[in-house]
Amino acid sequence: MSKLTDYAIVLLAHLARSGGTMTAQDLASRSKVPLPTVSKLCKELSKAGIVVSHRGRHGGYGLARPAEQISVAQIVEALEGPIALTECAQPGTQSCGIEATCLAKASWDPVSRAIHGALQNLPLSAIAPSRAPAEPAESAPITIGAHAS
């Protein structure tokens, strides 16, 4: 996975946590991803139908559908193409020239399918839960050797 795809997942996690629309500037500020990179990724994710762009005073970017309905596989494929460990394992690719004698192709196919399946079953909501973990409650101070009045 490329650094850009990693950044895209971080940005989408921020959008999922916000539950609404965020400007590219807000996303850059919260994520620490440079603004030009945020803008580039939001455009690509918009083309792929993962985010929607809202114009106007309260404009920005938002998720195109709930985070539970966006898989990590969809994000990776939007930015990098089909998920495969080797080029020959990608659907629709041409022979690499040694395919007739390749002993590894049969071994890589199930691995690529397993990785794709794992990412397809991992929703964005699992990466960016809607609520932060609860902070431990502070307990009342304990006084030793004194009676409470």
Backbone torsions as a table, in degrees:
resi	resn	phi	psi	omega
1	MET	NA	135.6	-177.9
2	SER	-79.8	164.5	177.5
3	LYS	-61.8	-37.7	179.2
4	LEU	-62.8	-40.1	178.2
5	THR	-66.6	-39.8	175.5
6	ASP	-59.4	-46.7	177.5
7	TYR	-60.2	-40.2	-179.8
8	ALA	-61.3	-41.1	178.6
9	ILE	-65.0	-39.0	176.5
10	VAL	-62.1	-45.8	179.8
11	LEU	-62.7	-43.5	179.7
12	LEU	-66.0	-33.9	176.2
13	ALA	-63.3	-40.7	176.9
14	HIS	-64.6	-41.5	177.4
15	LEU	-63.6	-41.5	179.5
16	ALA	-64.0	-42.4	180.0
17	ARG	-67.3	-32.4	-177.7
18	SER	-72.8	-30.4	-179.4
19	GLY	71.2	10.2	-178.9
20	GLY	-151.3	-143.1	-177.3
21	THR	-104.0	139.9	175.7
22	MET	-132.5	143.7	175.5
23	THR	-75.3	161.5	176.0
24	ALA	-59.7	-38.1	178.3
25	GLN	-62.4	-44.2	177.9
26	ASP	-62.0	-43.6	179.0
27	LEU	-61.6	-43.0	179.5
28	ALA	-63.9	-42.5	-178.9
29	SER	-64.6	-45.9	-177.7
30	ARG	-72.0	-38.3	-174.0
31	SER	-90.5	-18.6	-175.0
32	LYS	69.2	16.3	173.4
33	VAL	-85.9	134.0	-178.2
34	PRO	-56.5	141.1	-176.7
35	LEU	-53.4	-44.9	179.0
36	PRO	-59.8	-36.2	178.5
37	THR	-69.2	-41.6	177.5
38	VAL	-58.5	-48.3	-179.0
39	SER	-60.5	-45.0	179.6
40	LYS	-61.3	-46.8	-178.3
41	LEU	-67.4	-39.3	179.0
42	CYS	-63.6	-37.0	176.9
43	LYS	-64.5	-44.2	179.3
44	GLU	-65.3	-42.4	179.8
45	LEU	-68.6	-29.5	176.2
46	SER	-69.6	-43.5	177.2
47	LYS	-59.1	-34.3	-178.0
48	ALA	-83.3	-4.4	178.9
49	GLY	79.1	18.9	179.2
50	ILE	-91.2	-36.3	174.3
51	VAL	-121.3	159.4	174.4
52	VAL	-119.7	145.9	179.6
53	SER	-101.1	131.0	177.3
54	HIS	-113.6	128.3	179.9
55	ARG	-92.8	165.8	174.0
56	GLY	104.0	-174.9	-174.2
57	ARG	-57.9	-40.5	180.0
58	HIS	-104.6	32.3	-176.1
59	GLY	-79.2	179.7	-179.6
60	GLY	149.1	-151.6	-179.0
61	TYR	-120.1	145.3	176.0
62	GLY	-142.5	164.1	177.5
63	LEU	-68.4	141.2	-180.0
64	ALA	-74.4	-22.6	177.4
65	ARG	-152.8	169.0	-178.1
66	PRO	-57.2	148.5	-178.1
67	ALA	-57.8	-28.2	178.1
68	GLU	-66.3	-22.0	-176.6
69	GLN	-100.3	6.4	178.3
70	ILE	-113.9	117.0	179.7
71	SER	-91.7	155.3	176.1
72	VAL	-62.7	-32.7	177.1
73	ALA	-61.1	-41.0	178.8
74	GLN	-62.3	-38.6	180.0
75	ILE	-67.0	-48.5	-179.5
76	VAL	-60.8	-46.0	-178.4
77	GLU	-66.4	-32.1	178.6
78	ALA	-63.9	-33.3	-175.5
79	LEU	-101.9	-25.9	-173.3
80	GLU	-122.1	-8.4	-175.8
81	GLY	90.2	-167.0	-176.1
82	PRO	-57.3	144.7	179.8
83	ILE	-84.7	116.4	177.3
84	ALA	-157.7	143.0	179.5
85	LEU	-74.2	-31.8	178.7
86	THR	-125.9	157.2	-178.3
87	GLU	-62.4	-35.7	-177.7
88	CYS	-71.9	-15.9	179.2
89	ALA	-86.8	-6.1	177.9
90	GLN	-75.9	138.0	178.9
91	PRO	-61.4	137.5	174.3
92	GLY	78.2	9.5	179.9
93	THR	-84.5	153.6	179.8
94	GLN	-81.2	165.1	177.9
95	SER	-58.6	144.5	-177.7
96	CYS	-88.9	-5.0	179.2
97	GLY	108.3	-28.6	177.4
98	ILE	-118.0	13.3	-175.8
99	GLU	-56.9	-36.6	-177.4
100	ALA	-63.2	-28.9	-178.5
101	THR	-113.1	5.7	-176.0
102	CYS	-74.8	124.8	178.4
103	LEU	-91.9	-14.2	-174.5
104	ALA	-89.3	-25.8	-173.8
105	LYS	-54.5	-45.6	-178.6
106	ALA	-62.7	-28.4	179.1
107	SER	-79.5	-33.6	-177.3
108	TRP	-77.7	-30.6	-178.2
109	ASP	-55.8	-50.9	-179.8
110	PRO	-66.0	-31.3	177.8
111	VAL	-66.9	-45.5	178.0
112	SER	-61.2	-42.5	178.5
113	ARG	-63.9	-38.8	179.9
114	ALA	-65.6	-42.5	178.8
115	ILE	-65.4	-44.5	178.9
116	HIS	-60.2	-44.7	179.7
117	GLY	-61.9	-41.9	179.2
118	ALA	-63.3	-43.6	-179.7
119	LEU	-71.8	-32.2	177.8
120	GLN	-67.2	-32.5	-178.9
121	ASN	-90.4	4.2	178.5
122	LEU	-105.3	104.6	-179.5
123	PRO	-79.6	155.3	176.1
124	LEU	-55.7	-34.3	-179.0
125	SER	-62.1	-24.6	177.3
126	ALA	-74.4	-27.0	179.1
127	ILE	-84.7	-33.6	-177.0
128	ALA	-126.1	75.6	179.0
129	PRO	-56.0	147.4	-174.9
130	SER	-64.7	-24.5	178.6
131	ARG	-125.0	145.7	175.9
132	ALA	-71.8	152.9	177.4
133	PRO	-56.6	143.5	-178.3
134	ALA	-65.7	138.1	175.7
135	GLU	-75.0	144.4	177.6
136	PRO	-62.9	136.8	-179.5
137	ALA	-69.1	139.4	177.0
138	GLU	-78.1	134.0	179.1
139	SER	-93.6	161.7	178.5
140	ALA	-67.0	148.2	-179.7
141	PRO	-62.8	145.8	179.6
142	ILE	-99.3	128.1	178.3
143	THR	-107.3	125.0	-179.2
144	ILE	-104.2	132.6	176.0
145	GLY	81.0	9.7	177.8
146	ALA	-133.3	148.6	178.9
147	HIS	-98.1	139.8	177.5
148	ALA	-77.2	138.1	-180.0
149	SER	-103.6	NA	NA
